[in-house]
Amino acid sequence: MTSDKLHIILAPPCTQPPAPLSGTQPSGAAAPEPIQIDTAARTVAIDGRQIDVPRLEFDLLAHLVLNPRRAFTRQQLMAAVWPDCRSSDRTVDVHIARLRRRLGPGRRKLISTVFGIGYKYLPTP
C-alpha cells in the first residue's frame, strides 16, 4: 500500500520586481538602491560595484540597510550585531566612521546620525 503525500515548498516572496526588458526604467519607477546587501553571500555592492567589507562592518551595515529609516541606539546596535561583545558604545561610532569612509563621499550620508539616539540608514527617495 502506498501513501500519497503532498509536499509544499514555500518560497520567499520576490522582493524586487522583474527588471524591465529595455535598458531604461519606466517613468515614475524608483531608482535602484545604491547599497545592495546579499546576506547569504555576505557581499556588499555600492552602485553595482562590489566592495570588500570586514565582518563586523558588514554585520552593522546589513542590519541598518535591512531596517531602513529606523533609528537605532548604540546599545541596540551592539545587542543586534555583536551580542557577545563587551566593548563600549564607542565601538559602534568607530565602525560607522569606517563604513562611511568605505561608502565614499557621495554615499556616506546614507548612514545618518540621529543626534541623542544613534544611527539609521536613509535610502535614496
N, CA and C of each residue as an Amber inpcrd file, in Angstrom:
protein
   375
   0.8400000  -1.1770000   0.0000000   0.0000000   0.0000000   0.0000000
   0.8860000   1.2420000   0.0000000   0.6210000   2.1540000  -0.8610000
   1.3980000   3.3850000  -0.9350000   0.6050000   4.5200000  -0.3100000
   1.3260000   5.4150000   0.2990000   0.6570000   6.5890000   0.8520000
   1.0110000   7.7840000  -0.0110000   0.0130000   8.5110000  -0.3700000
   0.2270000   9.7120000  -1.1570000   0.4930000  10.8650000  -0.2030000
   1.6130000  11.5160000  -0.4040000   1.9710000  12.6540000   0.4400000
   2.0560000  13.8900000  -0.4210000   1.6250000  14.9360000   0.1280000
   1.6990000  16.2190000  -0.5440000   2.8340000  17.0100000   0.0800000
   3.7620000  17.4470000  -0.7370000   4.8770000  18.2650000  -0.2670000
   4.6740000  19.6830000  -0.7660000   4.6870000  20.6110000   0.1490000
   4.5380000  22.0170000  -0.2070000   5.8740000  22.6920000   0.0390000
   6.3540000  23.3700000  -0.9530000   7.5930000  24.1240000  -0.8320000
   7.2290000  25.5950000  -0.8410000   7.5360000  26.2510000   0.2470000
   7.2440000  27.6800000   0.3600000   8.4610000  28.4700000  -0.0690000
   8.2720000  29.3410000  -1.0040000   9.3480000  30.2100000  -1.4620000
   9.1140000  31.5890000  -0.8810000  10.1910000  32.2790000  -0.5350000
  10.0020000  33.6370000  -0.0270000   9.4460000  34.5250000  -1.1310000
   8.6660000  35.5290000  -0.7540000   8.1290000  36.4200000  -1.7800000
   9.2490000  37.1710000  -2.4730000   9.0330000  37.4510000  -3.7250000
  10.0130000  38.2090000  -4.5020000  10.0250000  39.6330000  -3.9720000
  11.1790000  40.1140000  -3.5810000  11.2560000  41.4570000  -3.0040000
  11.5100000  42.5290000  -4.0490000  11.9130000  42.1100000  -5.2230000
  12.1700000  43.0800000  -6.2730000  11.3750000  42.6950000  -7.5030000
  10.7530000  43.6620000  -8.1630000  10.0410000  43.3350000  -9.3900000
  11.0360000  42.9500000 -10.4740000  10.5790000  42.1860000 -11.4610000
  11.4960000  41.8360000 -12.5400000  12.0010000  43.0850000 -13.2480000
  13.2200000  43.0180000 -13.6980000  13.8280000  44.1560000 -14.3970000
  13.1260000  44.3700000 -15.7270000  12.9480000  45.6120000 -16.1490000
  12.3350000  45.8620000 -17.4440000  13.2070000  45.2900000 -18.5560000
  12.5440000  44.9110000 -19.6320000  13.2680000  44.3120000 -20.7470000
  14.1780000  45.3100000 -21.4360000  13.7570000  46.5390000 -21.5350000
  14.6210000  47.5410000 -22.1540000  15.6250000  48.0380000 -21.1270000
  16.6030000  48.7990000 -21.5610000  17.6430000  49.2900000 -20.6630000
  17.2080000  50.4660000 -19.8280000  16.0160000  50.9940000 -20.0430000
  15.5740000  52.1550000 -19.2830000  14.4520000  51.7530000 -18.3360000
  14.2860000  52.5460000 -17.2940000  13.2140000  52.3030000 -16.3460000
  11.9780000  53.0570000 -16.8110000  10.7930000  52.4970000 -16.5580000
   9.5870000  53.2330000 -16.9070000   9.4860000  54.5050000 -16.0790000
   8.8080000  55.5100000 -16.6090000   8.6970000  56.7620000 -15.8730000
   7.9580000  56.5160000 -14.5710000   8.4210000  57.1640000 -13.5170000
   7.8170000  57.0070000 -12.2100000   8.3950000  55.8500000 -11.4190000
   9.2620000  55.0390000 -12.0130000   9.8500000  53.9110000 -11.2900000
  10.9330000  54.4120000 -10.3510000  11.0240000  53.7820000  -9.2090000
  12.0390000  54.1660000  -8.2360000  13.4220000  53.7500000  -8.7270000
  14.4040000  54.5600000  -8.4190000  15.7830000  54.2310000  -8.7860000
  16.2490000  53.0710000  -7.9140000  17.1410000  52.2340000  -8.4210000
  17.6290000  51.1260000  -7.5990000  18.3900000  51.6550000  -6.3910000
  18.3520000  50.9040000  -5.3270000  19.0450000  51.3040000  -4.1090000
  20.5490000  51.3580000  -4.3590000  21.2290000  52.3470000  -3.7870000
  22.6680000  52.4610000  -4.0080000  23.4650000  51.3760000  -3.2840000
  22.9240000  50.8280000  -2.1850000  23.6210000  49.7790000  -1.4420000
  22.8100000  48.4980000  -1.5370000  23.4420000  47.4620000  -2.0780000
  22.7980000  46.1560000  -2.1540000  23.5590000  45.2100000  -1.2250000
  22.8060000  44.5370000  -0.3540000  23.3740000  43.6050000   0.6090000
  22.9060000  42.2020000   0.2480000  23.8380000  41.2800000   0.1120000
  23.4980000  39.8680000  -0.0680000  23.9700000  39.1570000   1.1940000
  23.0250000  38.8780000   2.1030000  23.4030000  38.2900000   3.3850000
  23.8700000  36.8500000   3.2370000  23.3520000  36.1260000   2.2460000
  23.7680000  34.7360000   2.0530000  25.2200000  34.6690000   1.5770000
  25.5680000  35.5130000   0.6080000  26.9360000  35.5330000   0.0770000
  27.8350000  36.4780000   0.8680000  27.2170000  37.2660000   1.7680000
  27.9390000  38.2550000   2.5730000  28.7290000  39.2170000   1.6890000
  28.0140000  39.7920000   0.7220000  28.6270000  40.7620000  -0.1760000
  27.8760000  42.0850000  -0.1020000  28.6060000  43.1410000  -0.4010000
  28.0500000  44.4900000  -0.4510000  28.4150000  45.0810000  -1.8060000
  27.4240000  45.6700000  -2.4670000  27.6750000  46.3690000  -3.7260000
  27.1760000  47.8000000  -3.5800000  28.0080000  48.7310000  -3.9950000
  27.6590000  50.1480000  -3.9910000  27.5170000  50.5630000  -5.4410000
  26.3080000  51.0060000  -5.8030000  26.0180000  51.3930000  -7.1860000
  26.4590000  50.2970000  -8.1580000  26.2210000  49.0410000  -7.7870000
  26.5490000  47.9160000  -8.6520000  27.9900000  47.4480000  -8.5870000
  28.8480000  48.1390000  -7.8340000  30.2670000  47.7700000  -7.7260000
  30.5040000  47.1290000  -6.3670000  30.9890000  45.8780000  -6.3890000
  31.2120000  45.1500000  -5.1440000  32.4100000  45.7190000  -4.3960000
  32.2380000  45.8460000  -3.0760000  33.3300000  46.3290000  -2.2310000
  33.6000000  45.3010000  -1.1400000  34.8160000  45.3050000  -0.6420000
  35.1920000  44.4320000   0.4620000  34.8740000  45.1330000   1.7760000
  34.1810000  44.4180000   2.6420000  33.8130000  44.9720000   3.9450000
  34.1410000  43.9140000   5.0030000  34.8930000  44.2750000   6.0290000
  35.1910000  43.3250000   7.1070000  33.9100000  42.8300000   7.7830000
  34.0300000  41.7050000   8.4550000  32.8700000  41.0180000   9.0340000
  32.0330000  41.9140000   9.9440000  32.6470000  42.5880000  10.9020000
  31.8760000  43.4010000  11.8450000  31.1740000  44.5630000  11.1460000
  31.8550000  45.1780000  10.2070000  31.2440000  46.2850000   9.4670000
  30.1310000  45.7770000   8.5580000  30.3170000  44.5900000   7.9750000
  29.2640000  44.0060000   7.1490000  28.0120000  43.7880000   7.9980000
  28.1780000  43.1980000   9.1720000  27.0330000  42.9220000  10.0400000
  26.3020000  44.2050000  10.4170000  27.0500000  45.2450000  10.7230000
  26.4490000  46.5250000  11.0850000  25.7150000  47.1390000   9.8950000
  26.3700000  47.1750000   8.7420000  25.7400000  47.7510000   7.5530000
  24.5010000  46.9600000   7.1530000  24.5850000  45.6460000   7.1810000
  23.4380000  44.8140000   6.8100000  22.2620000  45.0880000   7.7410000
  22.5250000  45.2110000   9.0230000  21.4420000  45.4820000   9.9800000
  20.7710000  46.8260000   9.6810000  21.5600000  47.8240000   9.4030000
  20.9870000  49.1410000   9.0950000  20.2280000  49.1360000   7.7730000
  20.8260000  48.5560000   6.7340000  20.1980000  48.5690000   5.4010000
  18.9200000  47.7260000   5.3810000  18.9110000  46.6260000   6.1130000
  17.7290000  45.7650000   6.1330000  16.6180000  46.3250000   7.0190000
  16.9030000  47.4020000   7.7320000  15.9010000  48.0950000   8.5600000
  15.9350000  49.5900000   8.2280000  15.6200000  49.9570000   6.9950000
  15.7710000  51.3560000   6.5880000  14.8620000  52.3010000   7.3720000
  15.3740000  53.4980000   7.5500000  14.6550000  54.6140000   8.1940000
  14.3640000  54.3890000   9.6710000  14.8520000  53.3090000  10.2410000
  14.6300000  53.0450000  11.6620000  15.8650000  53.4750000  12.4380000
  15.6430000  54.3180000  13.4370000  16.7530000  54.7850000  14.2620000
  17.0640000  53.7430000  15.3270000  18.3460000  53.4480000  15.4830000
  18.8120000  52.5060000  16.4920000  19.7470000  53.2200000  17.4470000
  19.6100000  52.9160000  18.7310000  20.5890000  53.4150000  19.6860000
  21.8640000  52.5930000  19.5200000  22.9370000  53.0950000  20.0670000
  24.1900000  52.3430000  20.0270000  24.0480000  51.0050000  20.7520000
  23.3210000  51.0130000  21.8620000  23.1140000  49.7850000  22.6210000
  22.3110000  48.7650000  21.8130000  21.2940000  49.2330000  21.0920000
  20.5080000  48.3250000  20.2540000  21.3660000  47.7190000  19.1480000
  22.2180000  48.5370000  18.5600000  23.0900000  48.0220000  17.5010000
  24.0790000  47.0080000  18.0610000  24.6400000  47.2960000  19.2140000
  25.5710000  46.3530000  19.8360000  24.8670000  45.0230000  20.1230000
  23.6600000  45.0860000  20.6700000  22.9220000  43.8660000  21.0120000
  22.5190000  43.0760000  19.7730000  22.1490000  43.7800000  18.7080000
  21.6950000  43.1000000  17.4960000  22.8470000  42.5530000  16.6630000
  23.9320000  43.2990000  16.5980000  25.0270000  42.9400000  15.7010000
  26.1070000  42.1350000  16.4070000  26.4770000  42.5530000  17.6100000
  27.5510000  41.8890000  18.3590000  27.0780000  41.5790000  19.7730000
  26.1710000  40.6290000  19.9480000  25.6030000  40.4070000  21.2870000
  26.6180000  39.9540000  22.3380000  27.7140000  39.3410000  21.9310000
  28.7000000  38.8590000  22.9000000  29.8070000  39.8610000  23.1900000
  29.7770000  40.9780000  22.5090000  30.8330000  41.9810000  22.6670000
  30.5840000  42.7880000  23.9410000  31.6270000  43.0160000  24.6840000
  31.5280000  43.7830000  25.9290000  32.2300000  45.1360000  25.8110000
  32.4080000  45.6010000  24.5880000  33.0610000  46.8910000  24.3660000
  32.1110000  48.0310000  24.6910000  32.6530000  49.2290000  24.6470000
  31.8320000  50.4160000  24.9020000  31.0050000  50.7460000  23.6600000
  30.0550000  51.6480000  23.8530000  29.2100000  52.0910000  22.7450000
  30.0180000  52.7960000  21.6630000  31.1830000  53.2960000  22.0300000
  32.0380000  53.9830000  21.0540000  32.4780000  53.0390000  19.9350000
  32.4290000  51.7270000  20.1790000  32.7620000  50.7540000  19.1460000
  31.8680000  50.9670000  17.9320000  30.5910000  51.2160000  18.1630000
  29.6580000  51.4650000  17.0630000  30.0860000  52.7020000  16.2940000
  30.4480000  53.7650000  17.0040000  30.8670000  55.0030000  16.3470000
  32.0750000  54.7760000  15.4440000  33.0240000  53.9900000  15.9270000
  34.2330000  53.7130000  15.1480000  33.8720000  52.9570000  13.8640000
  33.0240000  51.9430000  13.9760000  32.6470000  51.1570000  12.8020000
  31.7790000  51.9660000  11.8340000  30.9390000  52.8380000  12.3500000
  30.1460000  53.7160000  11.4730000  31.0780000  54.6280000  10.6920000
  32.0650000  55.2020000  11.3520000  33.0230000  56.0840000  10.6680000
  33.7540000  55.3170000   9.5610000  34.1670000  54.0880000   9.8300000
  34.8460000  53.2800000   8.8120000  33.9170000  52.9570000   7.6520000
  32.6680000  52.6290000   7.9660000  31.7110000  52.3470000   6.9010000
  31.4890000  53.5720000   6.0150000  31.3590000  54.7270000   6.6310000
  31.1530000  55.9480000   5.8470000  32.3350000  56.2030000   4.9110000
  33.5490000  55.9360000   5.3810000  34.7270000  56.0990000   4.5030000
  34.6670000  55.1180000   3.3380000  34.2480000  53.8880000   3.6140000
  34.1550000  52.8830000   2.5450000  33.0860000  53.2480000   1.5160000
  31.9950000  53.8420000   1.9940000  30.9140000  54.2110000   1.0870000
  31.3180000  55.3480000   0.1580000  32.2250000  56.1730000   0.5950000
  32.7020000  57.2650000  -0.2420000  31.9100000  58.5350000  -0.0350000
  32.4370000  59.6360000  -0.5820000  31.8290000  60.9420000  -0.3180000
  30.3940000  61.0740000  -0.8180000  30.0590000  60.4110000  -1.9060000
  28.7070000  60.5460000  -2.4420000  27.6740000  59.7190000  -1.7190000
  28.1030000  58.7480000  -0.9290000  27.1660000  57.8220000  -0.2940000
  27.2460000  57.7890000   1.2310000  28.2060000  58.4880000   1.8180000
  28.3690000  58.4090000   3.2710000  27.1730000  58.9550000   4.0290000
  26.3990000  59.8390000   3.4140000  25.2340000  60.4130000   4.0990000
  24.0610000  59.4430000   4.1810000  24.1780000  58.2740000   3.5280000
  23.1200000  57.2750000   3.6230000  22.9990000  56.7320000   5.0410000
  24.0990000  56.7520000   5.7770000  24.0670000  56.3790000   7.1960000
  23.9970000  57.6820000   7.9750000  22.8330000  57.9360000   8.5110000
  22.5610000  59.2140000   9.1540000  22.7110000  59.1150000  10.6640000
  23.2830000  60.1630000  11.2500000  23.3610000  60.2610000  12.7010000
  22.0490000  60.8350000  13.2080000  21.4540000  60.1720000  14.1810000
  20.2540000  60.6830000  14.8480000  20.7400000  61.2010000  16.1950000
  20.8990000  62.5160000  16.2980000  21.5130000  63.1170000  17.4780000
  20.7520000  62.7580000  18.7530000  21.5050000  62.3440000  19.7410000
  20.9250000  61.9370000  21.0100000  20.4080000  60.5030000  21.0180000
  20.4210000  59.8480000  19.8610000  19.9000000  58.4740000  19.7680000
  20.9910000  57.5350000  19.2640000  21.3180000  57.6290000  17.9810000
  22.2800000  56.7040000  17.3800000  22.3570000  56.9140000  15.8780000
  21.9750000  55.8770000  15.1210000  22.1410000  55.9080000  13.6610000
  20.9550000  55.2640000  12.9670000  20.7920000  55.6410000  11.6840000
  19.8050000  54.9750000  10.8380000  20.2860000  55.0420000   9.3950000
  19.7570000  54.1390000   8.5780000  20.0450000  54.1130000   7.1530000
  18.9150000  54.8060000   6.4310000  19.2610000  55.7880000   5.6010000
  18.2750000  56.5200000   4.8150000  18.4800000  56.2210000   3.3510000
  17.6890000  55.2940000   2.7930000  17.8350000  55.0170000   1.3550000
  17.4230000  56.2410000   0.5490000  17.8270000  56.2480000  -0.6900000
  17.5000000  57.3880000  -1.5430000  15.9890000  57.4590000  -1.7420000
  15.4360000  58.6490000  -1.8550000  13.9770000  58.8040000  -2.0230000
  13.5030000  58.2840000  -3.3650000
